[in-house]
Structure formats: structure tokens, C-alpha cells
Amino acid sequence: MEWIQRKYILLLSNTLERFTERNGAFNFRCPLCGDSKKNKSKARGYFLKRNGKYHYMCHNCEENRTVDNFLKELNPMLFQEYKLEVMKEFSQQNNTIFGDSLPDVPVIPKPVMLGSKPLKELKAISQLHQDHKAAKYIWGRAIPANLHYKIFYVENGYEWARKWLPEKFTLEWKGKDPRVVLPLVGADNKCYGAIARSIGANVNQRYLKLNWANETGFVYGLDAIDKEDKVYVMEGQFDSLFIPNSIAVGSMAFDLVKQHLPEENTVIVLDNEPRSKFTVNQMKKAVDKGYKVCVWPSHIKEKDINDMILSGIPAHDLKVIIDTNTHSGLKAKLAISAWQII
């Protein structure tokens, strides 16, 4: 029970201000009372462990909650997953199977993307034990916990890909091929494909690209953006998970970007590779096509956004850095020229 409670507290942590873990306790600004309005640094909400279970208390409003009630109030969908996992764990420990006696858990519809046949046989990272190799990999990349339900795991990635697209994946694959799977979901919330990223060592094909319909190309994240607001176009799928209203295109296909997004609201954010002729040319090409581009400042040394996050730069600071270093037209070309000789 303790590890399940800990897992779901961490899954909720991305929505809790000033969340930290210290000596087995979790501390954050209380979302029930809002904590101090005058002092935003105050954090008086705590999950404390007692007798192998976590319990919530606030030193400001003096509210007390079980993990169940806290999740139910703050995130009903996460609460549903939590209850089902608790029941499954209890069933396994007691060698019983729940039938008609299952507690009545309110049914909250899941996005259509989770019902796509190729994904039905896979488990989301949020459903895995914290010690599972895929869960460790995703936590190690610092992917926000509230997005773990959108990432899946497959033990034999190439075999799985071949099952669904035998005409594309024709090789015989020997041995295991563990991968995390990122669904390609359109603005209509339907899944049209997936990117299967290897988490194993010594793999020739780091990415397997599956597309069982052509509506999105290989654009990742179209289901979660507001096209009326500024949209950031990244190279890496993981990178797009840290900056709000972002998509990922992989190798930058500008015709594909244009197909889905208006030029005036789009910012191209390529990797920080000033020595790469390909990256520099792609940036210049983006400017020529009328896009705004982010030209990374000289004090940023990491290659991509995920590496920047892992180096300790907070996501909100990265967004500010991107916005303050976004240029277009002649100003962008001058910034690129200075950037490539850093």
C-alpha cells in the first residue's frame, strides 16, 4: 500500500506548488486553502508517513485527509486509477478475485487515444510499479508525473511494431527490445500512430515510427495544444512535454508543421547545436518560411530541453528563456549568425 500511495502522490506532484520530498515526507503549498497569500514561499501542506501509510495535513488550515480523499478531491481521474491499482494489489496479496463486490468507482471516460487497438495491450507508465525499468527510465528523464499516463511500455518493441505493421517492419528481431511508446494523437483525440523509443542498450534503431493512418504524419502532441495561442515546435517528443502548448516533429518537416499550425502563432525550437550545419540550415530555412525561431543564448550549454531540465533549469525558466530569445526575419538571421560561431 505504501508504495502505491507514494507513486500517486508523485503523479500528482506536478500540480502542487513548491513540491519537495525530504526524509520520507512530502511538503508543498496547501491546495485546499491556498496557503499564505502574502508569502508565496510558504509551504505548509504535508504528506507524513504513519504506520506504513501516508496521511495529509496542513499547518495553516489544519485540514486532514487520507490519500484517497486527497486524490478524489484534487484529481478524480487519478483517484480512479489509484483505487483500481489498490484493489488489484489487494487481490494479488490475498489470492482473491473481485467480482460483484467491487467498490463503486465513478467511471471517467478516458481519451480515445487510449482505446486504440495497438495500445490496448500495453500498460501506461503510471500503471507500472516504481521499480519497473521503464518507470525508472521515465522518472530518470524527469518527465512530469502527471503525463506518465500518456506514455506506454512494451517489452519487445520491434515484435509489437511488426505485429501491427508487418509490411514496414520485416526483420527478425532476436532478444528483448524494451521501449517506451508515445502515441501520435490528432486534434480529434484519435490515435493515428506511435513513436516507440528504445530504453535498452546497443540498439540500432533508437526510434520505431508507426503510422496506421496519415492524418498527423509523425507530429506528436496535437491533442494537447491550443492553436489560438503560441505553439512551440520541438524536435524531441520528451522535450515537448516540459513546455506548455508544444508539439514535436522529430526531423523538422516544415510542410508538416504548416499542415497543422498557422505560421503566425508558431515558434520553432530546435536543439542547441550551433556547430551542426544541418541545424543551422534548418533554422535559416524556418526563418525564410516566415517562422519565428528560438536562438539559444550563449550561457545555455546543454543540447536539448530535456538535458536542460536535468541540469537543474526549471521548466518555467526555460519557457522565459525561449520567449526572450525568439526572433523572426532579419533579426533572427543576425542572431543565428552570432549563435553559430559561439
N, C-alpha and C positions, 0 to 999 in steps of 0.2 A: 504493500500500500504506500509506503513512504516514497519509493522511487517513482511511482505513478504520480503522486501529489507533486513531488519535486519537478517532474517532467512538465506538468501542466502549468505550474507556477512560472516556469521558464518560458513556456509557449506564450503565456500572457504578458511576459515581461516587457516586450517591445511597446506595449501601450501604457506602461507605468512609468511616470516621470521619476528621474533620478534613481532608477533601479540599481541596486548593488547587492552583492552577496558577501557576507563576512561571517566566518566562524559558524557556518551552518545555518545562519539566519538570513532572511531577505528583507531589505529595507527600501522604501520608496515613498513618494508623496501619496498620501491617502486619497484615492479616487472617490471615496464616499462623501467626504466633507470638503475636499479640495485643499486640505492642509492650510498653511498660512497664506493669506492673500498678499500680505505686506512683504514677506520674506520668501522668495521663490526657492531659496536654498534649503529651507526646512523640509525634512522628510521624516514623518512620524508614524508611518504605517509599517507594520512588521508582520512577517510570517515567521513564527517561532516554532521549533520542534519540541513536542512533549510526548513522551511515551511512544515514540515511533510514528507520530502523526504531526502534520503542520496545522497551525491554527493562526488566524489573522486577528490582530488587534491594532488599534490606533491610539496613540498617546495624546491626540488632540481631541477627537470627537468621542473617544472611548468606545467606539463600535467594536464588536467582536463577531467573527464569522468563522464557520468551518470552511475548508477549501471548497466543498461542494457548493455552499451558499454564495461564497465569494465569486466563483466562476459563473454560477447561474445568474447572478445579478449583473456581472460585468461583461460576460461573453456567452450567451446561451448556446451558440453553436459549439464552442469549445467545451462547454459543460456537457453537452450531449455525447461528444467523443469520449470525454473523461469517464462518464458513467458507464458507457459500454465497455471501456477498457477495464474499469474496476470489476465489472461483472464477469468479464472474460477471465481475469486473473483469479478471482474468487472461485470460478468454476473449475479452472485448471488445478488449483491448490486442493480443492475438495473432491476432485474427480466426479463432478456433477455436471449435468446439462440443464440449463434453464429452459423451461417450456412456457406454459401459460402463466407461470408465476413471475415472469419477467416484470420488473417495475415499469410503470408507465412513463416513458421518457418522451417528451414532446418531439415530434418529427419536424425537423427543419430541413427544407429542401436543399440539397447540395447543388452546386453549379453543374450544368450539363456536361462540362468537360470531364467530370469525374465518372460519368456514366459511359464514356466511350469504351467500346469492347477491348481494345488493346491495353487499356489501363485498368480494367476491372480486376484483372488477375494480379495486379501489383499492389503493394502497400505504400502508403504515403510515409514520409519520414516522421511525421507526427504520430504515426501508429507504431513505430518501432521502439524497442527498448533503448534507453540512453546509451547502453554499452554496445549496441549494434554498430558494425563498422561503418555503415552508411550514415547513421545518426552522428557518429563521432566525426566523420568527414564533413558533414554539413555544419555542425557546431564549430568545427575547426576552421571553417571558412567564414565564420561569424555571420552566416545568413540569418536575417531577422527571424525569430522564433515563430512569429505569427504568420509566416509564409511557408512553414515546413509542410503544411497540408497540401501545398501545390507542387511539391517535389516528390517523386516516387523512386522506388528502388527495384532493381531487377538483378537477380543473381547471375544469370547468363544472358548478358545483353545482346550479343550477336545472334544467339539462338532465338531469343524473343523477337528481334527485328526480322529475322529470316522467316519466322512463323507468319508474320503479318504482311511482309513484302518480299516473298520468295524470288520474285523476278529481279529485285535490286540486290539483295544480299544472297549471293550464290555460293560463297565459300564454305568449306567445312571448318568449324572452329573447335579446336581441341582445348579442353580445360575450361575453367570458370572465367567469366568475363563480367565482374561486378560493375554496375553502372547506376548513376542516378539519372532519372528520366524527367525531362522538363517538357510538359505538354505545350503544343502550339495551338493557342485558342484564339478564335476570331472575336470581333466586336459583338457577334451574335451569341457569344458564350458557348460555341460548339468547337470541339477539338478536331483539328484537321491534320495533326501530325505530332511529332515529338522530336526532341534532341536527347539522345542518350549519351551521357558524358561518362567516360571511364574513371573509376576511382582505384583501379588496380595499377600495378607497375608493369613496365615493359610492354605496353600495348601500342601496336602500330596505328590503329585508328582511334584517336582520342575521342572523336565525336562520331556517332552514327546519326544520320539525318533521315527521319521517316516522314513521309508526306503521303497520306492516303486520300487527299483532296487538294485542290490547287488554290483555294480561296485566300490563303495567307502567305504563300511562298514559305520562307523559313523565318518569318518575323515572330519574335517571342514577346508576349505581354500585351497584345492588342485588346485583351479582355479587361484590362485594369487601368486604362487611360481615359482621360477627358480630352478629346480633340479640340475643345474650345479653349483649353489652357495650353501653356507652353509644354511641349513634349520633347523629351531628351532621347536621342537615338544613340545607343551604345553599341560596341562590338560584342561584348560578352553578356551572356544571359545572367550570370551571377552579378555582374556589375549593375545591371538594370534593377536589381532587387533592393538596392540601397538608396537610390534617388527616386523620390515620388514622381509619378507620371512619366515613366521611362519604358522604352522598348529596347530590344536587342535584335540586330540584323546579322551578326557574325561578320563575314566579309561584306563590306559596305556596298550594297546594291541600291544605288540611288533611284533607279526606276521603281524598285520595290517600295522604297520609302515614299516616293511620290504617289504611288498607287493607294497608300493608306493614310497619308498625312498631308495637310496643307503646308506649303513651304514657309509661310509667314510665321507659323507657330512652332517651327521645328528647329532644334539645336542639335548639331552633330557633335558628339563627344567621342573622339577616337582615343586610342591608347596613347600614353605619354612616351612616344618613341621618336624623338627628334632626329635620331641617326638613321631611321628607316626611310629610305627613298619612297617605298610603297606608301607608308603612312602619310608622309609629307605630300605626295602627289594626290592621295585621296582627299586630304584636307583642301588642297587647292582646287580640286575638282568640285568639291562640295560648295566652295565659295563661288566658283564660276556658274554653278547651277542655281545660285541665289539663296543658298542656305546660310544660316548663322553657324559659326563653329566655335568650339571651346579651344583656346590655345593655352596649354598648361603653363603656369608661371615657373620660373627657374628654381624656386625652392622646393617644388614637388619633384621627388626623385623616383618614386615608385612607378611601375609600368602601367598599372590599371587601377580602377576604383577599388576592387576587392583587396589588392595589395595595400592601397592607401588606408583602407579601413583597418586591415590587420596591423598596420604600422602605428595605429593609435589615433588617426584623424577621425573625429566623429562625422557621421553621415550629414548632419545639418551644416557642419562647417564645409564639407566638400561641396554641397549644393551652393553655398555662398561663393566658394572659390570658382565654381563653374560659371555662375551667373556674372560674376565680376570680371571674368576673363573670356566672355563671349563677344565675338566681333563678327562683322559682315563687311562685304565689299572691299574697298581699298585698305581700310584699317585692319581687316582680317589678314590680308595678304602681307602687309608690313609686319604684323605680329608673327605670322608663320615664318617669315624670313629671319626674324630675330630669334625665334624659338629653335629653328633647325641648326643654328650654329652655337647653341648653348654647350 
